[in-house]
Amino acid sequence: MRIGLIGTGRIGTFHSQVLRRHPAVDALVVADADPVRAASAAARTGAVAAPVDEVFRLGLDAVVITSATAAHAELIGRAAAAGLPAFCEKPVALDLAGTLAALDRVDAAGSVLQLGFMRRFDAGYAAARAAVSAGRLGRLHTVRAVTSDPAPPPAAYLPLSGGLFRDCLIHDFDILRWVTGREVTEVYATGSDAGPAMFREAGDVSTAAALLTLDDGSLATATATRRNGAGYDVRMELAGDLDQIAVGLDDRTPLTSVEPGGPEAPVKPWSGFLERFAPAYEAELDAFVRVVAGELANPCDGREALYALRVAEACGLSLRERRPVALEEIAAG
């Protein structure tokens, strides 16, 4: 199988290394808006560098899109027009209109689009989904999701990111739906821009919290921050009438108990998302290769990404207008 990869930044380079190791991938072509960066990535991974336009004319079997977010929708559309199955890192686009337009192009072409929500491929989240589905917790009544980055991204990235709800918490919104099997019906969100001025200058917040009501009356909270000095912390707690469980709680979780005799601080806390979710990233790319080969149904298509984006949009509206927002207020297409 011959695969093209567009975008050779941090996540693109990681994905290119995974694909070069995959036994079903015979050749990898990498491209980037910056040809020097593409050539450097190709040299490191043993891939072949090519201009972005060439990727769609080389007769490849599929394309992986890891470019800057602003280019996702256009590249998805070009892949669809070329009849190429595509894997794209979230999001499809930074707004609903762009997302819907790109998904319409995919649907019209009858092509395949898999979105990169890697938490669906993490062993802990998969175990939690199985526990909920099997009824181990009884009636699920409370879910708590936490995402904390150890340090903020560069200031130049913030205006292009779509904001904390779309860029960061969108993972929590997607995995909440996937693990519980429920839909969000209403949100109430708030945020703080306290801290470095770059957040205020970008019109973003550095810390956010959302209260989500699910369609069976269960309640969920999702919190995120750009600055957690203890390390990279991504967890989910699920509580029901019979039991409660946690995802992401291990000897590397950057969380210290102050109880006498409680667990001590981790010796080597998680440093970032690539380290914490490396196995999940590999599993989702393996799934994509199997989708292209016709061995597996698409595990996360573009419409799944649309739902998570609608929740993020609702949170943004709630933050701006300081009120609860029903999901039905956000266009579904």
N, C-alpha and C positions, 0 to 999 in steps of 0.2 A: 504494500500500500504506500502511495506517495502523498504526503501531506504538506501543505503550505502553512506557514505561521506568519502573521502580520503583527508587528509590534514587539520589539526586542528590549523592552525595559526590564524591570526586576521580575515581574511575574511571567513575562514572555520568555525570558532567558531560562527561568525555572521550568516552564512547560516544554521548551525546546529540548532541554536535557532529559526530561521524562520521555518525550516522544522518541528521541534517538536511542533510548534503551529498550523501547517496546519491541517485542519480537515480531509483531505484525507490520511494523513500519520499516519499509525498505529504504526510503529516501525522505529527507526533510529539506524543504526550501524555506528560508527565512527572509523576511522583508521588513522594511521600516521606512518611515518618512525621512529618516536620517540614514543615508546609505552607508556612512562610515560606521555607525552603530550596528547596522545589520551585518556588515562584513566582520566586525569584531565578534559578534555573537556567533556567526557561522564558523569562524576560526576556532572558537572555544568549544563548540559542540560537534564539529565535523559535519555540519550542514552546508548547504549551498546558498549563497546570498543572491537575491534577485530584486529588481525594482518591484514596487507594490503592484503596478499595473500588470506586470508579467505573471504574477501569481494566478490571475484569472484566465491566462491563455496558455498555460503549460500542460494542460490535460491532467491535472492532479486529481486525486480521489476525494479530497476534502480540504477544508481550510480551518485553521484555529485563529481567532481574532483576539489579540491581547494588546491592541493599540490604545491610545488615549481615548477616553470615553466619548469625546466629541465626535470621533470618527466611526464609532460602532455602527450606527444606523446605516450610514452610507455603505460600509463594507459588508454588512449583512445583506443589503439589497443587491450589491454587486455579486456576492456569492450565490444568492438565489437566482439571479438572472443567468449566471453561468452554470446553473444546475449542480452546484457544489454543496454538499452537506457542510454545515458550519457549526463550530463550537465557538461561543463568544463569552468572554468574561462579563459579569453583570456590570452595569445595566445595559439594556438594549439602547436606551437613550435617556437623557436627563429629564425629559418631560413626557407627559402622556401622549401628546400629539405626535411627537417623533417616534415614540414606541409603537403606537398604533399603526403609523404609516409603514414602519419597517416590518411589522408582523403581517400587515396586509400584503406586502410584496412577497414575503415568504409563502403565505397561503396561496397567492395567485400563481406562484411558480410551482407549488406542490413540493417544495424542497424541505430539508430538515434543518432545524435550528435547535441546538442544545445550549442552555444557559449555564454559566458557571457558578452555581450555588454549592460550593464544596462541602458545606456542613452536612448535606444530605448523604455524603459518602463517608462521614466520620463514624467510627465504630460506636462511640458513646451515644451519639444522637440516634443511630440506628437501633441500639438496644433500648433506648427510651421509647422510641416509636413502637417497638415490639411490646414493651411492657404496658403501654397505654392501650394498644390494640387488644391485648390479651385480657384486659380488665384487672391487671395486677394491683392497680392503685384504687380500684373501685371508681366511684364518681370523681372525676377530676374537677377540682374547684379552684386551684390556684397554680399559676405558672410564673416563674421569675426568670427573666433572661438578662444577662449581664455581658456587655462588651466593653473592654477597657484597653485602649492602646497605651503602650509605655511612653510614647512621646508623639507630639503632633507632627503632621506631615509638613513639608516646606510651605512657606507662606504662599508661594506662587501656585501651589496645587489647590488651595482652598476655593478660590473663585470658580475653578473648573470642576470641582468635585460633585456639585449638586447639593452640598450641605450634609450635615451629620445624619439626618434621617435617611436620605437617599444613598449616601455613600457607605455608611457604616451600619446603621440599624436595619437597613433593608435585609441584611442577612438574618437578623433576629426575627423579622416579620415573616420571612420565608420559612425558616426552620420551625417557628411556632406553629404555622399552619400544617407543615409536613409531619411533625411529631404528634400533634394532637388530633389531626384529621378534622379540625373545626375551622370555621371561617370567622374573621373579625367583622363585627357589625358596627362598632363605634369606638372612637379613640378620643382621648383627652391628653394633650401633650404640652410640655413646657420645656424651656431650656435656658441656659445661662451662658453669656459671652464673657464672663469674668475670666481674667487671666491675660495672656498676651494680646496686644492690640490687633494683631493680624486677624483674629476671629471677627471682631467688630468691623474692621475694614472690609472684610469679605462678606459681611452680612450673614455670618454663620454663628453657630453657638459651639462652645467647647465641651459642654456637658448637656445631656438631654435625658428626659424621662417621659415615658408614655404609659398611660393606663389603657388597656385594650379590653373591650368586652367581646366575648366570643358568642357564637350563635346558640350555644346551649346554656348561657348564663355564667360560664366560667370566667374568671378574671385573670388577666396577665399583666405583668409589668415588664417593660423593656427599658433598660438604662444603658447609656453609653457615655464615655468620656475620651477625650483625645490625650489626656495626660494622667497616667497611672504609674508613678515612680517605682512601684513594686515589680512591674513586669506586665506581660501580655496576659490578660485575664478574660477568658470567654467561658461562661457557664450557663447552665439552665437547671432550675429546680422545678420539679413537678410534684404537687401535693394533691392527694385524693382522700376519700373517706377511709381507705384501708392502709395506705402506705405513702411514703414520699421518697423520691429518688433524685439524684443529681448527676448532671453531665459536666465533665470538665473539672472534676474534683479529684486530684491525684497529688503525688509528691512533688510536682512541679508547679502547682497552682500558686500564684503569687498572693497568698493569703495567710496571715499569721494569727493564730489563736492567742488571746491574752489570758485565757483561763489557766489556772494552776494545773500543770501536767498536760496541757493541751499540745497539739502538734506545733513544732517549731517552724520557723520560716524555711522555705525550700532552699536547698543548697544551690540549685541551678534553676531558677524560675524560667518560664517560657519567655523568650525574647521578642517574638513577633509571630505574625500569622503564617509565614512560610514554614517556620519550624514547628509550630503547634499543629498545623493542618497538612503537613507534607504527605502523609499517607492518604489523606482524603483527596488531595489534588491529583495524586497518581491514580487513585481509583476512578475519579470522574473522567480523566482522559482515557483510561482503559475502557470505560463504559462507552465513550464517544467512538473509539476505534471499533468496538463491537457493534455499535449502532450503524456505522458506515458499512461494516461487513454484513449487515443484515442479520446479526445474531442476537440483537437486543432491541426492545422497544425504547424509544426516547425517554429517558428518566426525568427530564426537566426541560420541557419545551418553552417557547417564548411566552405563551399565555400564563404559565406559572410565574414568570418574571413580572408580567403585567399586574398580577394580583398583589405581589409584594410592593410594587411601585405605587399602586393605589393606596395601600396602607400608609406608605411614606408620605404621599401627597396629602392624605387626610391629616397626618401629624403636623405637616408644615402649615396647613391651613389652621389647625387648632392652635398652634403656637402663635401665629400672626393675629388671630381674632380672639384668642383667649376664651375658647368655648369648646364643648364637645362637638365632634363632627361625625355624622353617620357615614358609613362607607357608600351608601347609596347616593350621597352628594357628589362622589367622584366618578366621573365617566368611566364606563367599563368597555367602551368601544361601540 
